[in-house]
Amino acid sequence: QVQLVESGGGLVQAGGSLRLSCAASGSGFRINAMGWYRQGPGKQRESVAQITTGGSTNYADSVKGRFTISRDNAKNTGYLQMNSLKPEDTAVYYCAANDIYGVTYWGKGTQVTVSS
């Protein structure tokens, strides 16, 4: 059974930083491409950052220059470094990853709250 577990969320003041992790486990599962998404209060889930198997990245305009997505293939783990956080970054952050067959798996999310 494939599992993605996010960690690293919490409460931080505006201007602060957090690093989210997404650890993947499951027999034979290896992260292919992965991404981070978020859903703020009263908002739809949106894409935040994506990283391909080869390491190419893509970011939402709202986080460019502040967030960095990365991955450690040896640990089968992805990361989202979030700097210069703003109150509008407050959301539940989810990671999603697909395998080589294109099946997508989701984590249960981690809460990030940025106070002003």
C-alpha positions in Angstrom: 0.0 0.0 0.0 1.5 3.3 -1.1 1.5 6.1 1.5 2.6 9.7 1.3 3.1 11.4 4.6 3.6 15.1 4.9 5.3 16.8 7.8 6.9 20.1 8.8 3.8 22.3 8.9 3.0 24.6 11.8 2.5 28.1 12.9 5.0 30.8 11.8 5.0 34.6 11.8 5.0 36.4 8.5 8.4 36.6 7.0 9.4 33.2 8.5 10.3 29.9 6.9 9.1 26.3 7.0 10.3 23.2 5.3 7.7 20.6 4.4 8.6 17.0 3.7 6.7 14.3 1.9 7.9 10.8 2.6 6.7 8.0 0.3 6.5 4.4 1.2 5.0 1.2 -0.2 6.3 -1.9 -1.7 8.1 -1.1 -4.9 6.9 2.4 -5.1 9.3 5.1 -6.3 8.3 8.7 -6.8 8.3 9.6 -10.4 7.0 13.2 -10.7 5.6 15.0 -7.7 4.0 18.2 -6.6 2.8 20.3 -3.8 -0.7 21.7 -3.6 -2.6 23.8 -1.1 -6.1 24.6 -0.1 -6.7 27.8 1.9 -9.9 28.5 3.9 -12.8 28.8 1.6 -10.6 28.3 -1.5 -10.1 25.6 -4.1 -7.1 23.4 -4.0 -4.3 24.9 -6.1 -1.0 23.8 -7.4 2.0 25.3 -5.7 5.1 23.6 -7.2 5.9 20.7 -9.4 9.1 18.7 -10.0 9.7 16.1 -12.7 11.7 12.9 -12.6 14.6 14.8 -14.2 14.4 17.6 -11.7 12.7 20.3 -13.8 10.6 22.6 -11.6 7.5 24.8 -12.0 6.0 27.2 -9.6 2.8 29.1 -9.1 3.4 32.8 -9.7 2.3 33.6 -6.1 5.3 31.6 -4.7 8.0 32.1 -7.3 11.2 33.3 -5.6 10.0 32.3 -2.2 9.4 28.6 -2.4 11.7 25.8 -3.6 10.7 22.3 -4.4 13.3 19.5 -4.3 13.6 15.8 -4.0 15.9 13.1 -2.6 15.5 10.1 -4.7 17.6 7.9 -2.4 15.2 8.7 0.4 12.1 8.7 -1.8 11.2 12.0 -0.3 10.2 15.4 -1.6 10.5 18.8 0.1 9.1 22.2 -0.1 11.2 25.0 1.4 9.0 28.0 2.1 10.7 31.4 2.8 9.3 34.9 3.3 5.9 33.4 4.2 2.8 35.6 4.0 -0.5 35.3 5.8 -2.1 34.4 2.4 0.1 31.3 2.3 -2.0 29.9 5.2 -3.5 26.6 3.9 -3.4 22.8 4.2 -0.5 21.7 2.1 -0.7 18.4 0.3 1.9 16.4 -1.7 1.0 14.3 -4.6 3.3 11.9 -6.5 2.8 9.5 -9.4 4.5 6.3 -10.2 6.0 5.1 -13.5 2.5 4.0 -14.6 1.0 7.4 -14.0 -1.0 6.5 -11.0 -1.2 9.5 -8.6 -1.2 9.2 -4.9 -2.0 11.9 -2.3 -0.9 12.6 1.2 -3.4 13.7 3.9 -2.0 17.2 4.2 -0.2 19.3 6.8 -1.5 22.6 8.1 0.6 25.8 7.6 -0.6 28.9 9.4 1.1 32.2 8.9 0.3 35.0 11.4 0.6 38.6 10.6 
